[in-house]
Amino acid sequence: MKVYSMPMTNETENNMISPTRTVSADPGLLSHEELLANYDGRRRRTLEELITKEKLNRLNSRKAHVSLWLKRVRKRVRWFIDHARIKISYGDFMMAVTIFVLFGDDVRILCFPPSADGVFSFFVSLSFILFALEMILYCWVKSDFSNGIFQVKGYAFSFFFWLDLLAVLSMVPDVDWLASALGLQDSLMDSLGTK
């Protein structure tokens, strides 16, 4: 608070009780504690009631804002569930399968009980079949064999063909039925010392 002295004149003497006048900042700029520190008694209780009422109004305003926001979100989610059509391209689907093949076994070991191994084994087998089928279809559709088997243009025998073939062959030990049919599973277990 700042205290300013005012010169006394006949007119100001009649209107003022004390020779100095107290000028403070706008009460709206004071904190609630600063405002209450200046008053006691009935006026303090009135200020406390006003402050409590203001806090409740702010809280109710926030609740109303959050409630309105949640209603909007709920309406949009309901529309999405009822009406939205998600189109997944073949490339997107195969990318999801690739991510499963890369990280699925680690997720299985970290997060799932041993009883879930059969389900993961099924999905690994399905992934292997999808990748092998994709290679066959790409060779059929994206390759030109008109000049003979040794002068193929397109996908077959290209860099991406060999990359895909290596990826498919690296999955063979993970596919239980194929690894056991080729005798790889027993030899892998023997080399790891577990049986």
N, C-alpha and C positions, 0 to 999 in steps of 0.2 A: 504494500500500500504506500502511496505517496501522499504526503501532507503538503498542502500549499497554503500559504498565508494570503489572505485577501485584505487589502486596505479597507478600513472601516469608514463608511459614510453614513449619513442619517438614514438613507433608504435601506442600506444593507443591515444596519443595526436592528431595525425593526423586524426584518425578515429572518435573521440568523440568531441562533441561540448561542453559539460559541464564536470567538473571533477567528478560529481556523476552520477550514472546511476539509473533510477527508474525501479524497477522490480515489476510487479503486478501479481495477480493471472490470470489464464486463463480467457479471456473475456467470454467464454462460461459458466463459473461458476457464473458470476455476474448477478444480476437481471437487468431487463431493466432500472429501475430507476437509479441504480448505474452506469450502462454503459452510460446513457445519461448525468449524472451529470458531467462526465469528459470532455464533448465536448460541443461546441457551434458553431453557424453559419452553414455553408454548411455541414460540417461533421455530425453535430447533425441531420439535416434534413434527410440526407442519412440514418443514423442509425434509425431514427423514421420510415422511409419508410420500411426499412428492418424488423424492429420489427413488424410493422403492417402486412407486407406480411407473416411473420412467424406465427403470430396469426391467420391469415386467413387460412393458410395451415393447422395448427393444427385443426381449427374448421372444415374445409372441410374434413380432415382425419377422425375426429370423426363422422361427418355426413355420410361419406361413409361407415364407419364401422357399424354404426347403421342401415343404409339403407341395407347393405349386410345381417346383422343379421335378419332384418325384412323380407327380401325376403326369407331367409331360413325358418323362422318360418311360413311364409305364405304358402310356398310350403308344409311343413309338415302338417299344418292344413288342407289345401286343400286335401291332400292325405287321411288324417284321415276322413274327411267328405265324400269323394267319395268312399273309399275302405275299411275302417276299419269296422270290425264286432265286436260288443260288445255283448258278451254272458253273460246274467244275469241268474244265477242259481235260482232255486226256493227258496233256503235259503236266497239269497241276496234280492230277491223281497219281501219276507215276513219280512225281517229285515227293509226294507224301509217302509213297511206298519206299522210295529210296531213303528217306529220312528214317522210316521205321527199320529198314534193313541195317542202316548205319548205327542207330542208337537203341533199337528195341531190346537187344540182348542185355545191354548195360542197364536199361530201365528195369528189365525183368529181374535181374540179379539184385539190384538195389531196392526195389519197391514191392516186389510180389513174392508170395510164398511159393515153395516148390510145387504146390498143387496147380499153379498156373502155367507150368512148363508146357503142358500139352497144347494149350491155347496158343502160346507163342510159337511153338513148333509148327502148328497148323498155318499160322500167318507167315512164317518164314518159308514154308513150302509153297504157299500161294504166291508169295513174292517171287520165288525162284521161277515158278511156272509163268508168271506174268512177264518177267524179264526175258526168259527164253522165247516165249511167244512173240514178244515185241521184236526181238532180233530176227526171228523168222519172217514176220510180217514186213519189217523194214527191208530185208533182203529181197523179198518178193515185189514190194511196191516201189522202193526207191533205188532199184538197181536195174541196169540195162545189160542183159546177157546176150544181146543180138549178135555181138561180134565173137562170141565164144566164151568159155569159162575163164580163159586167161587174159581176156581183154574186157573185163567188166568195168562199166562206168557207174558211178553212184555210190551207194552205201556199202555194198558188199566189198570186202577186203580193203576198205578205206581205214583211215586212222581211227574213226569212231567205231567201226565194226570191231577192230581188235581191242579197243578199250572196253566196249560192251562185252565182248567174249571173255576178256580177263575178269571183268566184274562178275559175270555169271558163273564162271569156273571157280572163282574164289568163294562162292556161296555153297558149293557142293558139300564141304565138310559140315556146314551148319544145317543142312537138310538131312534129318535123321534117317529117313527111309532110303534116300539115295546113297548116303554115306555107308550105311550098313550093307546095302546091295552091292556096292563096289568094294566092300571090305575095308573101307577107310576108318570106320568108327572103332573097330577092334584094334587096329594098328595105332590109332591116335590114343586110345585108352592105355595101350601097352607102353607107348612112348612117354606118357605122362605118369605112368606108374600107378594108375588107378584102375581097378576092375571090379 
